[in-house]
Amino acid sequence: MKPTLPAIRATLTQLRTLDAVARLGGVGKAAAALHLAQPTVSTQLRELAAATDLQLFEPDGRGLRITADGERLWAAAREMFDVWRRFEEDQADVRELRAGRLQVAAVTTTEYFLPELLGPFAQAYPGIDIELTVENRDAVVRRLREGVAELAVMMLPPTDLPLNRWPLMENPLVLVAPAGHPLAGRRSVPWSRLIAEPRLARESGSGTRLATDQFLAHKGIDWQPRMALGSNEALKHAVAAGLGLAVLSRHTLGGDATGLVELKASGLPIRRHWQVVWRQDRRLSRAAQALLAAWRER
């Protein structure tokens, strides 16, 4: 007969605190999200660690990094939250989405148009709290894998996850140069001439970078970046300053492309689409279903 282990007496509040700190990477951000004082969050973490006899976090610069034991407890807590969320949503069916929470993750370039697409839904359902997280592709994929985000908007979904996909809108990738560049205004520039110019690019975790690299490899073109930058705005400023050429989503240019010109070349623009993706193996909340329906009808 196996010995009876003592019960772990963790509270729901402590587990929600663990979830917030793990998702947001620090006590301060978690406290703000939970509308609690930082000492209260720290106390709940200490009490949870004592109740489970586990080290849940370790220092990481100015923030915290979750430990392997903490990851296991966090995964168990998310499963509990999913069960409870399904119960709440069954009740919310009666209330016609007058309350609820929706977590959406999106790659950085979507910040130029996604708030406008979310606006009408937020106005139609003011009781739904929408948490929009904008990060690079690698971070969005991680949120999908961990089940933190219900919906994600991205250009190149991962192939190793069971995902449903729906095309949201076209995302043409264009090659830009600084205004006044010698190649500007030509009907078509040979790639042999383009690759003589310095190439600027997003960081390696970016979907735009991945799509561009795939395009160049398909055409047999070797054009390695001279400089990588962590945001579209930084990339636009670097191109305008004459540091090189770059491939960007046309959405990032908007109506204010001062200092930049689009170059013409074979295969450009690179034709891609923004896609809304969600896990096949997880039930979508009513709020997520309503948002998908709204986008399909627009």
Salt bridges, closest charged atoms under 4 A:
ASP19 OD2 - ARG23 NE 3.02
GLU58 OE2 - ARG65 NH2 3.09
ASP60 OD1 - ARG65 NH1 3.19
ASP69 OD1 - ARG72 NH2 2.08
ASP82 OD1 - ARG85 NH2 3.53
GLU89 OE2 - ARG85 NH1 2.92
ASP90 OD1 - ARG283 NH2 3.46
ASP93 OD1 - ARG286 NE 2.71
GLU131 OE2 - ARG23 NH1 3.18
GLU131 OE1 - ARG101 NH2 3.09
GLU135 OE1 - ARG143 NE 2.72
ASP160 OD2 - ARG145 NH2 2.72
GLU170 OE2 - ARG271 NH1 2.86
GLU197 OE1 - HIS181 NE2 3.22
GLU197 OE2 - ARG193 NH1 2.84
GLU203 OE1 - ARG202 NE 2.92
ASP213 OD1 - ARG199 NH2 2.88
ASP213 OD2 - ARG209 NE 3.22
GLU233 OE2 - LYS236 NZ 3.16
GLU262 OE2 - ARG250 NH2 2.83
GLU262 OE2 - LYS264 NZ 3.84
ASP281 OD2 - ARG279 NH2 2.93
